[in-house]
Amino acid sequence: MTTHTPVDPTGEQILLTRGAVTARIAQVGAALRGLSVDGFDLIASYPDGTKAPGASGIVLAPWPNRVRDGRWTHEGAEQQLPISEPKFRNASHGLLRFHPYDIERSGDGEATLRARIYPQNGYPFALDTAVTYALADDGIRVVHTIRNIGADAAPVAVGTHPYLVAGDADPAEVTITGTGTTWLETDERMLPIADHPVGEAADLSSGRALGAGFMDRCYTDLVRGDDGLARTTLTAPDGRATTLWQGQGLDFTHVYITDTYPGRSHAVAVEPMSAPADAFNSGRGLRTLTPGEELSWEWGVVRSA
């Protein structure tokens, strides 16, 4: 009699350690599925043996968020991507959400995951993509790289979808603080239709409790520090805090507050992105890589108090 062990839907698990910092990376989607500093959790976890809930921690490439009807035009030729979000009839979260990456370990505290995108329906370009996770004393630094390995110029964007936590604090009582001064209004299919200055309902600069209500909103015109980084912080009632920072080129932050994450009354995805939803149609934030050209973007998560 043979013994059958079901495959984990997130593939091989990578455990990174450096001093008091520990991270877990999933092979599928190159997803960040756990991060702690001195036993303080910064990233929401979920049970083994289940696929990443709500795109938890996955890499979004070669576009983040949505493409309306999966349809866009490149140099006069209409492209049709598969509809991966039937509810809203959109192509959602890129082409690598359920793709197993190749893993390169550089040591206990660092790993690089690589995935190749081949020309296909709706995206006739070839890319080599990579994401490097490197532990620091206070958290993790992440670098995304995309290189055009095809014969034609390729439009690209990138993002990621981590769910942040502030240790074991009651999620409803955690406060989120962000720096976006413009928010993108969306239609009933969660696609942008207008920009607005943040008002009282959308402003995160003074903090907002996750329990104050749900949110699915993209921010831009981010206020950056002297180091060029934009920061979003989750703060527990006792002052302990988790901060996500995003570097130049990641000019959009999508904030998604939900009650559907397993085991949590409230959960918040803080998504650094180089372009907003429907960038293949609007061109906003989209970059075009010439053959052989490479781009990179950086972000990270740290314990900040």
Buried (B, 14 or more C-beta within 10 A) or exposed (E): EEEEEEEBEBBBEBEBEBEEBBBBBBBBBBBBBBBBBEEBBBBBBBEEEEBBBBBBBBBBBBBBBBBBBBBBEBEEEEBBBEBBBEEBEBBBBBBBBBBBBEBEEEEEBBBBBBBBBEBEEBBBBBBBBBBBBBBBEBBBBBBBBBBBBBEBBBBBBBBBBBBBBBBEBBBEBBBBBBBBBBBBEBEEBBBBEEBEEBEEEBBBEEBBBBBEEEBEBBBBBBEBEEEEBBBBBBBBEEEBBBBBBBBEBBBBBBBBBBEEBEEBEBBBBBBBBBBBBBBBBBEBBBBEBEBEBEBBBBBBBBBBE
